[in-house]
Amino acid sequence: MSCQICQKSESKYKCPTCRINYCSGDCWNEHKTTKCEPPPQPMEECKKRTEYFFETEDTVPLEKLELLKGSKNLRKILENRHVRHMLTAIDKSQNATEAMKAAMLEPIFVEFADECLKIVEPETGRS
């Protein structure tokens, strides 16, 4: 992901408050001159959000994400504290791509990812 401050370099860091991606000390210093706020809590965000802040070609439509809430299989997997810990670690990681690669080495996390894909992309999900 590219730096959300300069849009020139690959981001290496995330603001601990607002989670914006930045690449260097210069961009961090520029970011500190603006007022940043923490992102909304997940449940509040689900209830209020009607569009994404930053969309990519891989962004899953919000309507499809809503389908995840109704999955009993997904709820069962999320009862596993280890899965929840891995998700938190990915979210807080300076390099989410690497954290995701590491999590995908864990069979329970692969089961979680597969279940999500079955719901949001049933035609292309892994079997």
ABEGO torsion letter per residue (X at the ends): XBBAAAGABBBABBBAAAGBBBABAAAAAAAAABBBBBBBBAAAAAAABABBABBBAABBBAAAAAAAAABAAAAAAAABAAAAAAAAAAAABABAAAAAAAAAABAAAAAAAAAAAAAABAAABBX
